[in-house]
Amino acid sequence: MLRIIQASLENVEELVPLFDQYRLFYKQNSDLQGAKAFLTDRFNNNESVIFLAYLNDIPVGFVQLYPMFSSVSMQNSYVLNDLFVMATYRKKQIGEALLNKAKAFCIAKNAKGLALETAIDNPAQKLYEKLNWVKDVDCFHYFWTSQ
C-alpha cells in the first residue's frame, strides 16, 4: 500500500539514502553526511517541504518543494526542486502520487502554483505533461554562478 507523509526532522534518516540516490542520478558524488546535514538544515530552518512516499512501509521516493514569491502577482508559489523514486519502484504511479500530493499542498496553502525545471532529456517530462503541467515557452531562465 502506498502512503505519503509530509516529512519532518524525524524522517531524515529515511530520506538520506533516497536523497543521495537522487544526487547520484544527477552525476554528483555520494555524500551521505552532506545529505543529512543539508536536509537537517532545510527542516530546522523551515526552508522546504518534503513529502516522503512509502510502499509497504519502505521509503521509496520523495518530492521537495521550496517556497518562492512573486512581486508582480503578489502571491506565493513553490519550486518543485526534487522528485525522486527509486529505480526498482518506478512505473508504479509513485511519482504521479507525489506530484499530486504537491499540487494538493499548494491548493491548501492558496499558492499560485508549482514551477519546475528539468533536463531536456529527462523522461519524467511525459509524466508532467500527462498531469497538465505546461512547458514555458514565453521566457528563458538564466543562472549566475558565484564560484
C-alpha positions in Angstrom: 0.0 0.0 0.0 1.3 3.5 -0.9 1.4 6.1 1.8 2.7 9.6 1.5 3.5 11.8 4.5 4.8 15.3 5.0 8.3 14.6 6.2 9.9 16.2 9.3 13.2 16.1 11.0 12.4 12.7 12.5 12.3 11.3 8.9 15.8 12.5 8.0 17.5 9.0 8.3 14.9 7.5 5.9 15.4 10.4 3.5 19.2 10.4 3.3 19.6 7.3 1.2 16.9 8.5 -1.2 18.4 12.0 -1.4 21.8 10.5 -2.1 20.5 8.3 -4.9 18.7 11.3 -6.3 22.0 13.2 -6.4 23.8 10.2 -7.9 21.2 10.2 -10.7 22.4 13.8 -11.5 26.1 12.6 -11.5 27.0 14.0 -8.1 29.3 12.1 -5.8 27.7 10.1 -3.0 27.8 12.1 0.3 25.6 10.7 3.0 26.9 13.0 5.7 26.4 16.0 3.4 22.9 14.9 2.5 21.9 14.5 6.2 23.3 18.0 7.0 21.6 19.6 4.0 18.2 18.0 4.8 18.5 18.7 8.5 19.2 22.4 7.7 16.2 22.6 5.5 13.9 21.2 8.2 15.5 23.3 11.1 15.1 26.5 9.1 11.7 25.7 7.6 13.1 26.2 4.1 11.4 23.4 2.3 8.5 21.0 2.3 9.3 17.3 1.7 6.7 14.6 1.0 8.0 11.1 1.5 6.4 8.0 -0.2 6.3 4.6 1.4 5.3 1.4 -0.4 4.5 -1.3 2.1 6.3 0.7 4.8 9.5 1.0 2.6 10.6 4.6 1.8 10.7 4.7 -2.0 10.6 8.3 -3.1 10.2 11.9 -2.3 9.4 15.3 -3.6 10.9 18.6 -2.2 9.3 22.0 -2.6 10.9 25.4 -1.9 8.8 28.5 -1.4 9.1 31.5 -3.7 7.2 34.7 -4.1 6.1 36.9 -7.0 6.1 40.7 -6.6 4.0 41.0 -9.8 1.2 38.7 -8.8 1.7 39.3 -5.1 1.3 35.6 -4.5 3.4 32.7 -3.1 4.2 29.6 -5.1 6.6 26.7 -4.8 9.5 25.4 -6.8 9.3 21.7 -7.2 13.1 21.2 -7.0 13.4 17.5 -6.4 11.4 14.5 -7.4 12.8 11.0 -7.0 11.5 7.4 -7.0 13.9 4.5 -6.5 14.5 2.8 -9.9 13.0 -0.5 -8.8 9.8 1.2 -7.8 9.3 3.3 -11.0 6.3 2.7 -13.3 4.1 2.2 -10.2 2.5 5.7 -10.2 4.5 6.7 -7.2 5.9 9.8 -9.0 2.4 10.7 -10.1 1.1 10.4 -6.5 4.0 12.6 -5.2 3.2 15.2 -7.8 -0.5 15.1 -6.9 0.4 15.5 -3.2 2.5 18.6 -4.1 -0.4 20.0 -6.0 -2.9 19.4 -3.2 -0.4 21.0 -0.7 -0.2 24.1 -2.9 -4.0 24.3 -3.2 -4.4 24.0 0.6 -1.8 26.8 1.0 -3.6 29.1 -1.5 -0.4 29.1 -3.6 -0.4 30.3 -7.2 1.2 27.1 -8.4 4.3 25.0 -8.8 7.3 25.6 -11.0 9.9 23.1 -12.0 12.8 22.8 -14.4 14.2 19.6 -15.8 16.9 18.3 -18.0 16.0 18.3 -21.7 16.3 14.6 -21.9 14.6 13.7 -18.6 11.9 11.1 -19.3 9.7 12.5 -16.4 8.6 15.2 -18.9 6.0 12.8 -20.1 4.6 12.5 -16.6 4.5 16.2 -16.1 2.6 16.7 -19.4 0.2 13.9 -18.5 -0.6 15.8 -15.3 -1.3 19.1 -17.1 2.0 20.8 -16.5 2.6 23.3 -19.2 6.1 23.9 -20.7 7.0 27.6 -20.5 7.7 28.9 -24.0 7.4 32.6 -23.1 10.6 33.2 -21.2 14.2 32.0 -20.7 15.8 31.0 -17.5 19.2 32.4 -16.6 21.6 31.4 -13.9 24.6 33.2 -12.4 27.2 31.2 -10.7 29.1 32.8 -7.8 32.0 30.4 -7.7 
